[in-house]
Amino acid sequence: MDFTLIFAWGVIKLGIQKMFKCVLILVSALLITGCGDLFLRSLDEFNAGMGGQRTCRYEADYQTIYGDGYTYEFGGYCNQWLGTLTNNSEYTIKCSHTLDGRPVNSVYAGPRQTVDEKFIAQMGNGYLQATCKYWDRAEKLQNRYSETRYSVYSLLSSGNWKVRIENNASFTRKCRLLDSRKRVISEQTIGSGQSTSWWDEPEGTFYTQCVS
């Protein structure tokens, strides 16, 4: 092989190395900007077409959970579980996942927010299970009792409903939270314009009252 051919092969080899580096940089950039799943599929198809091995070994059909005010679509794409949570409600929504019986990453979406989660877990032989629930909601006036002069506020925090009572009378009173049988669960003495602590809301029917 003469010097000209050796030099030409060296130039070609250097060009291939530079091109490979550029492809790696492009892949990294697309993964960072959220275009990774589509790009990986295209790269996988190109690689298979050139006689190489496929890297996208696992995929799974998408499923959709329809909730009151939100939808959650999740599935498997190019070895990764991913999901899109669209929330049109006033709540923060949490979608939890298990894979082979063990918990993996959760997806959260605030009120009127859409979250596109690119990685929940790595795919294998197991199947991803998902459940969604209301997770948070800001404090809100639940009831105002003008005759007995107190107000009830509620909020949702980390999946737990809480309630507080505000004394609207001009004097100090005992305000109470009662269960379905009207047995006192919590009680606090508060002055005019004051509020009780946040109490855990009991399941099912419950009652409130303020007495002198």
C-alpha positions as CSV (number, residue, x, y, z in Angstrom):
1,M,0.0,0.0,0.0
2,D,1.5,3.3,-1.1
3,F,1.6,6.5,1.0
4,T,-1.4,8.1,-0.8
5,L,-3.7,5.2,0.2
6,I,-2.5,5.1,3.8
7,F,-3.0,8.9,4.1
8,A,-6.5,8.6,2.5
9,W,-7.5,5.8,4.9
10,G,-6.3,7.9,7.8
11,V,-8.4,10.8,6.8
12,I,-11.5,8.6,6.4
13,K,-10.9,7.0,9.8
14,L,-10.5,10.4,11.4
15,G,-13.7,11.5,9.8
16,I,-15.6,8.5,11.0
17,Q,-14.3,9.1,14.6
18,K,-15.4,12.7,14.4
19,M,-18.8,11.7,13.1
20,F,-19.2,9.2,15.8
21,K,-18.4,11.8,18.4
22,C,-20.9,14.2,16.9
23,V,-23.6,11.5,17.0
24,L,-22.9,10.9,20.7
25,I,-23.2,14.6,21.4
26,L,-26.4,14.8,19.4
27,V,-27.8,11.7,21.3
28,S,-27.0,13.3,24.6
29,A,-28.5,16.6,23.6
30,L,-31.7,15.0,22.5
31,L,-32.0,12.9,25.7
32,I,-31.6,16.1,27.8
33,T,-34.2,18.0,25.8
34,G,-36.8,15.3,26.1
35,C,-36.6,14.0,22.5
36,G,-34.8,10.9,23.6
37,D,-37.5,8.2,23.1
38,L,-38.2,9.1,19.4
39,F,-34.6,9.5,18.6
40,L,-33.6,6.2,20.2
41,R,-36.3,4.4,18.1
42,S,-35.0,6.0,14.9
43,L,-31.4,5.2,15.9
44,D,-32.4,1.7,16.7
45,E,-34.1,1.2,13.3
46,F,-31.1,2.7,11.5
47,N,-28.7,0.4,13.5
48,A,-30.8,-2.7,12.7
49,G,-31.0,-1.7,9.0
50,M,-27.2,-1.6,8.9
51,G,-26.9,-5.1,10.3
52,G,-26.4,-4.2,13.9
53,Q,-28.2,-5.4,17.0
54,R,-31.3,-3.7,18.2
55,T,-31.1,-1.8,21.5
56,C,-34.8,-1.4,22.0
57,R,-35.6,-4.9,23.3
58,Y,-38.6,-4.2,25.4
59,E,-41.9,-2.3,24.6
60,A,-45.4,-2.4,26.0
61,D,-48.8,-1.1,24.9
62,Y,-50.0,2.1,26.4
63,Q,-52.8,2.1,28.9
64,T,-54.9,5.1,30.1
65,I,-56.4,5.8,33.5
66,Y,-59.3,8.2,33.4
67,G,-59.9,10.1,36.6
68,D,-62.2,12.9,37.6
69,G,-60.4,15.9,36.1
70,Y,-57.3,14.0,35.0
71,T,-56.0,11.3,32.6
72,Y,-52.8,9.3,32.9
73,E,-51.3,7.4,29.9
74,F,-48.4,5.1,30.5
75,G,-46.5,2.4,28.7
76,G,-43.2,0.9,27.7
77,Y,-40.9,2.4,25.0
78,C,-37.4,1.4,24.0
79,N,-36.6,-0.4,27.3
80,Q,-38.1,2.3,29.5
81,W,-41.5,2.8,31.3
82,L,-42.8,6.3,30.8
83,G,-46.0,8.2,31.3
84,T,-47.9,11.4,30.7
85,L,-50.2,12.9,33.4
86,T,-52.7,15.5,32.3
87,N,-54.4,17.3,35.2
88,N,-57.3,19.7,34.6
89,S,-58.5,19.6,38.3
90,E,-57.8,21.9,41.3
91,Y,-55.9,19.1,43.0
92,T,-52.3,17.8,42.7
93,I,-52.5,14.3,41.3
94,K,-50.1,11.5,42.3
95,C,-49.7,8.4,40.1
96,S,-47.8,5.6,41.9
97,H,-46.3,2.5,40.3
98,T,-45.1,-0.9,41.2
99,L,-43.0,-3.2,39.1
100,D,-42.7,-6.9,40.1
101,G,-44.3,-5.9,43.4
102,R,-41.8,-3.2,44.3
103,P,-42.4,0.5,44.3
104,V,-40.7,2.6,41.6
105,N,-40.9,6.3,40.6
106,S,-44.1,8.2,41.0
107,V,-45.5,11.0,38.8
108,Y,-47.0,14.2,40.2
109,A,-48.9,16.9,38.4
110,G,-50.1,20.1,40.0
111,P,-53.5,21.8,39.2
112,R,-54.0,22.3,35.5
113,Q,-50.5,21.0,34.7
114,T,-49.3,18.3,32.2
115,V,-46.2,16.3,33.2
116,D,-44.4,14.1,30.6
117,E,-42.3,11.7,32.6
118,K,-39.6,10.1,30.4
119,F,-38.3,7.6,32.9
120,I,-40.3,5.7,35.5
121,A,-38.3,2.5,35.5
122,Q,-36.2,0.3,33.3
123,M,-38.1,-2.4,31.5
124,G,-37.6,-6.1,32.0
125,N,-39.9,-9.1,32.1
126,G,-42.2,-7.6,34.7
127,Y,-45.2,-5.4,34.0
128,L,-45.8,-1.9,35.4
129,Q,-48.9,-1.3,37.6
130,A,-50.2,2.2,38.1
131,T,-52.8,3.8,40.5
132,C,-53.6,7.5,40.7
133,K,-55.2,9.6,43.5
134,Y,-55.8,13.1,44.6
135,W,-52.7,14.1,46.6
136,D,-52.9,17.8,47.6
137,R,-55.4,20.6,47.5
138,A,-55.2,24.1,48.9
139,E,-57.2,25.2,51.9
140,K,-60.9,25.9,51.1
141,L,-64.0,27.1,53.0
142,Q,-66.2,24.0,53.4
143,N,-69.1,25.5,55.4
144,R,-70.0,28.7,57.2
145,Y,-72.7,28.3,59.9
146,S,-74.2,31.8,60.5
147,E,-76.6,30.7,63.2
148,T,-74.0,29.0,65.4
149,R,-71.3,31.4,64.2
150,Y,-68.4,29.2,63.1
151,S,-66.7,28.1,59.9
152,V,-65.2,24.8,58.7
153,Y,-62.2,24.7,56.4
154,S,-60.6,21.7,54.7
155,L,-57.5,20.8,52.8
156,L,-55.8,17.8,51.3
157,S,-52.2,17.1,52.3
158,S,-50.2,14.1,51.0
159,G,-53.4,12.2,50.4
160,N,-54.9,12.9,53.8
161,W,-57.9,15.2,54.4
162,K,-57.7,17.7,57.2
163,V,-60.2,20.0,58.8
164,R,-60.1,23.0,61.1
165,I,-62.9,25.1,62.8
166,E,-62.9,28.9,63.1
167,N,-64.8,30.6,65.9
168,N,-66.8,33.5,64.5
169,A,-68.5,34.4,67.7
170,S,-67.5,37.3,70.0
171,F,-66.6,35.0,72.9
172,T,-64.5,31.9,73.7
173,R,-65.9,28.5,73.0
174,K,-65.1,24.8,72.8
175,C,-65.1,23.6,69.2
176,R,-65.3,19.9,68.4
177,L,-65.0,17.3,65.7
178,L,-67.4,14.3,66.1
179,D,-67.6,10.9,64.4
180,S,-70.7,9.4,62.7
181,R,-72.1,8.5,66.1
182,K,-71.5,12.1,67.4
183,R,-68.7,11.0,69.7
184,V,-66.1,13.6,70.3
185,I,-62.9,12.9,68.4
186,S,-61.1,16.2,68.9
187,E,-61.8,19.3,71.0
188,Q,-60.1,22.7,71.5
189,T,-61.0,25.9,73.3
190,I,-60.5,28.9,71.1
191,G,-61.2,32.6,71.4
192,S,-63.1,34.9,69.1
193,G,-61.7,34.9,65.5
194,Q,-59.3,32.0,66.4
195,S,-59.1,28.6,64.8
196,T,-58.4,25.1,66.0
197,S,-55.4,23.1,64.9
198,W,-55.7,21.0,61.7
199,W,-57.4,17.7,62.6
200,D,-57.4,14.5,60.5
201,E,-60.8,14.2,58.9
202,P,-62.5,10.9,59.9
203,E,-63.7,8.5,57.2
204,G,-67.3,8.6,56.3
205,T,-69.8,11.0,58.0
206,F,-68.6,13.4,60.6
207,Y,-69.9,16.4,62.5
208,T,-68.6,19.7,63.9
209,Q,-69.9,22.0,66.7
210,C,-68.9,24.9,68.8
211,V,-70.4,25.3,72.3
212,S,-70.0,27.9,75.1
